[in-house]
Amino acid sequence: MTKEHNIILNTVQIHQRIKRIAFQIYESNSDEKEVVIAGIIGNGYIFAEKLVAVLSEISDIKVKICLVTIDKKNPLHPITTSLKVSDYQNKSLVLVDDVLHSGTTLIYGVKHFLDVPLKQFKTAVLVDRNHKKYPVKADFKGVSLSTSIKEHVQIDFSKEEAVAYLL
């Protein structure tokens, strides 16, 4: 089977889900002056950039973006962020990744931010695969997808297009 036959979400569907998630983030932060969108390195950060763009269009909340660098193969390695702790301390923060598979990356990302007092802490993913081995959930998700363990979800982001594939 080719990639074309395994499309989970096409460009239009991904843009619709990004917009819906942005509205959900706005609704849960409507009383806030500022929100931090923390994207996990790679596609998580690209997804975060797209959320920030929509949030900036639909709300007057100040939105800061943060790059979260996690070694996905060795999540116990030190995690770094592009913002100083004081930039997100006592703020509302949304940790963003593209796909939630086992929950390993997201749980270690959550753990990093738990060392800092936050006003509110939520998570967002584009695709939730429902194969968690950790007790972590996505507060905002584009789509839940039941797949086999052997299957893989890949999201390709480009300037204008985005497609999610099941491989």
One Martini backbone bead per residue (centre of mass of N, CA, C, O) as a GRO file, in nm:
protein
  167
    1MET     BB    1   0.097   0.035   0.020
    2THR     BB    2   0.049   0.361  -0.003
    3LYS     BB    3   0.034   0.662   0.140
    4GLU     BB    4  -0.239   0.749   0.009
    5HIS     BB    5  -0.398   0.498   0.154
    6ASN     BB    6  -0.292   0.616   0.465
    7ILE     BB    7  -0.473   0.854   0.525
    8ILE     BB    8  -0.592   1.029   0.803
    9LEU     BB    9  -0.498   1.335   0.738
   10ASN     BB   10  -0.548   1.615   0.580
   11THR     BB   11  -0.497   1.940   0.540
   12VAL     BB   12  -0.782   2.035   0.614
   13GLN     BB   13  -0.816   1.863   0.872
   14ILE     BB   14  -0.574   1.979   1.023
   15HIS     BB   15  -0.666   2.275   1.023
   16GLN     BB   16  -0.929   2.223   1.177
   17ARG     BB   17  -0.792   2.105   1.435
   18ILE     BB   18  -0.618   2.345   1.504
   19LYS     BB   19  -0.850   2.543   1.540
   20ARG     BB   20  -1.003   2.388   1.760
   21ILE     BB   21  -0.772   2.378   1.966
   22ALA     BB   22  -0.734   2.683   1.988
   23PHE     BB   23  -1.018   2.734   2.101
   24GLN     BB   24  -0.984   2.557   2.353
   25ILE     BB   25  -0.750   2.715   2.471
   26TYR     BB   26  -0.897   2.981   2.489
   27GLU     BB   27  -1.133   2.889   2.672
   28SER     BB   28  -0.929   2.788   2.910
   29ASN     BB   29  -0.788   3.113   2.885
   30SER     BB   30  -0.984   3.374   2.896
   31ASP     BB   31  -0.855   3.499   3.181
   32GLU     BB   32  -0.590   3.538   3.044
   33LYS     BB   33  -0.300   3.720   2.937
   34GLU     BB   34  -0.118   3.449   2.927
   35VAL     BB   35   0.038   3.200   2.708
   36VAL     BB   36   0.208   2.884   2.686
   37ILE     BB   37   0.363   2.724   2.406
   38ALA     BB   38   0.499   2.390   2.426
   39GLY     BB   39   0.718   2.246   2.197
   40ILE     BB   40   0.823   1.958   2.081
   41ILE     BB   41   1.062   1.862   1.918
   42GLY     BB   42   0.973   1.909   1.598
   43ASN     BB   43   0.647   1.854   1.533
   44GLY     BB   44   0.555   1.984   1.798
   45TYR     BB   45   0.659   2.269   1.722
   46ILE     BB   46   0.505   2.307   1.460
   47PHE     BB   47   0.228   2.277   1.590
   48ALA     BB   48   0.266   2.516   1.784
   49GLU     BB   49   0.296   2.736   1.568
   50LYS     BB   50   0.009   2.695   1.453
   51LEU     BB   51  -0.141   2.760   1.715
   52VAL     BB   52  -0.029   3.046   1.756
   53ALA     BB   53  -0.141   3.168   1.497
   54VAL     BB   54  -0.441   3.125   1.569
   55LEU     BB   55  -0.449   3.257   1.849
   56SER     BB   56  -0.367   3.541   1.739
   57GLU     BB   57  -0.633   3.571   1.565
   58ILE     BB   58  -0.871   3.495   1.802
   59SER     BB   59  -0.696   3.661   2.018
   60ASP     BB   60  -0.562   3.877   2.298
   61ILE     BB   61  -0.367   3.683   2.388
   62LYS     BB   62  -0.066   3.629   2.502
   63VAL     BB   63   0.181   3.447   2.305
   64LYS     BB   64   0.410   3.195   2.387
   65ILE     BB   65   0.694   3.029   2.269
   66CYS     BB   66   0.830   2.688   2.323
   67LEU     BB   67   1.118   2.496   2.325
   68VAL     BB   68   1.136   2.142   2.363
   69THR     BB   69   1.415   1.944   2.464
   70ILE     BB   70   1.407   1.597   2.374
   71ASP     BB   71   1.523   1.276   2.417
   72LYS     BB   72   1.337   1.025   2.283
   73LYS     BB   73   1.540   0.781   2.345
   74ASN     BB   74   1.642   0.963   2.620
   75PRO     BB   75   1.439   1.110   2.854
   76LEU     BB   76   1.655   1.138   3.100
   77HIS     BB   77   1.769   1.350   2.979
   78PRO     BB   78   1.809   1.661   2.964
   79ILE     BB   79   1.582   1.927   2.969
   80THR     BB   80   1.501   2.192   2.743
   81THR     BB   81   1.445   2.549   2.704
   82SER     BB   82   1.391   2.863   2.540
   83LEU     BB   83   1.295   2.939   2.819
   84LYS     BB   84   1.274   3.077   3.105
   85VAL     BB   85   1.128   3.007   3.393
   86SER     BB   86   1.014   3.303   3.436
   87ASP     BB   87   0.837   3.291   3.161
   88TYR     BB   88   0.633   3.040   3.299
   89GLN     BB   89   0.584   3.121   3.569
   90ASN     BB   90   0.258   3.141   3.666
   91LYS     BB   91   0.141   3.009   3.409
   92SER     BB   92  -0.009   2.912   3.124
   93LEU     BB   93   0.034   2.572   2.994
   94VAL     BB   94   0.111   2.405   2.674
   95LEU     BB   95   0.179   2.084   2.581
   96VAL     BB   96   0.327   1.986   2.259
   97ASP     BB   97   0.237   1.724   2.024
   98ASP     BB   98   0.170   1.522   1.760
   99VAL     BB   99   0.214   1.225   1.900
  100LEU     BB  100   0.041   0.980   2.099
  101HIS     BB  101   0.159   0.685   2.216
  102SER     BB  102   0.306   0.591   2.502
  103GLY     BB  103   0.396   0.878   2.667
  104THR     BB  104   0.695   0.936   2.719
  105THR     BB  105   0.747   1.224   2.620
  106LEU     BB  106   0.515   1.363   2.773
  107ILE     BB  107   0.586   1.278   3.068
  108TYR     BB  108   0.871   1.414   3.069
  109GLY     BB  109   0.766   1.695   3.006
  110VAL     BB  110   0.586   1.722   3.250
  111LYS     BB  111   0.802   1.677   3.466
  112HIS     BB  112   0.965   1.932   3.407
  113PHE     BB  113   0.717   2.138   3.477
  114LEU     BB  114   0.667   2.044   3.785
  115ASP     BB  115   0.912   2.231   3.903
  116VAL     BB  116   0.693   2.452   3.832
  117PRO     BB  117   0.488   2.700   3.892
  118LEU     BB  118   0.152   2.677   3.776
  119LYS     BB  119  -0.162   2.776   3.686
  120GLN     BB  120  -0.167   2.592   3.417
  121PHE     BB  121  -0.188   2.242   3.279
  122LYS     BB  122  -0.158   2.125   2.945
  123THR     BB  123  -0.242   1.909   2.663
  124ALA     BB  124  -0.136   1.852   2.309
  125VAL     BB  125  -0.262   1.669   2.019
  126LEU     BB  126  -0.323   1.541   1.706
  127VAL     BB  127  -0.248   1.229   1.783
  128ASP     BB  128  -0.413   0.953   1.944
  129ARG     BB  129  -0.317   0.605   1.984
  130ASN     BB  130  -0.382   0.432   2.251
  131HIS     BB  131  -0.062   0.328   2.382
  132LYS     BB  132  -0.024   0.356   2.685
  133LYS     BB  133   0.235   0.336   2.961
  134TYR     BB  134   0.124   0.605   3.076
  135PRO     BB  135  -0.045   0.849   3.287
  136VAL     BB  136  -0.138   1.008   3.004
  137LYS     BB  137  -0.299   1.298   2.860
  138ALA     BB  138  -0.504   1.465   2.634
  139ASP     BB  139  -0.681   1.757   2.643
  140PHE     BB  140  -0.598   1.803   2.339
  141LYS     BB  141  -0.741   1.666   2.028
  142GLY     BB  142  -0.781   1.576   1.701
  143VAL     BB  143  -0.733   1.246   1.721
  144SER     BB  144  -0.847   0.922   1.769
  145LEU     BB  145  -0.643   0.612   1.736
  146SER     BB  146  -0.676   0.282   1.657
  147THR     BB  147  -0.393   0.076   1.676
  148SER     BB  148  -0.130  -0.095   1.618
  149ILE     BB  149   0.181  -0.138   1.739
  150LYS     BB  150   0.318  -0.164   1.443
  151GLU     BB  151   0.216   0.096   1.384
  152HIS     BB  152   0.255   0.423   1.220
  153VAL     BB  153   0.272   0.772   1.279
  154GLN     BB  154   0.288   1.034   1.029
  155ILE     BB  155   0.390   1.379   1.008
  156ASP     BB  156   0.364   1.618   0.741
  157PHE     BB  157   0.521   1.928   0.729
  158SER     BB  158   0.453   2.225   0.561
  159LYS     BB  159   0.379   2.529   0.473
  160GLU     BB  160   0.080   2.438   0.340
  161GLU     BB  161   0.109   2.137   0.422
  162ALA     BB  162  -0.065   1.848   0.575
  163VAL     BB  163   0.006   1.501   0.674
  164ALA     BB  164  -0.141   1.194   0.787
  165TYR     BB  165   0.003   0.875   0.850
  166LEU     BB  166  -0.031   0.520   0.808
  167LEU     BB  167   0.239   0.261   0.849
   0.00000   0.00000   0.00000
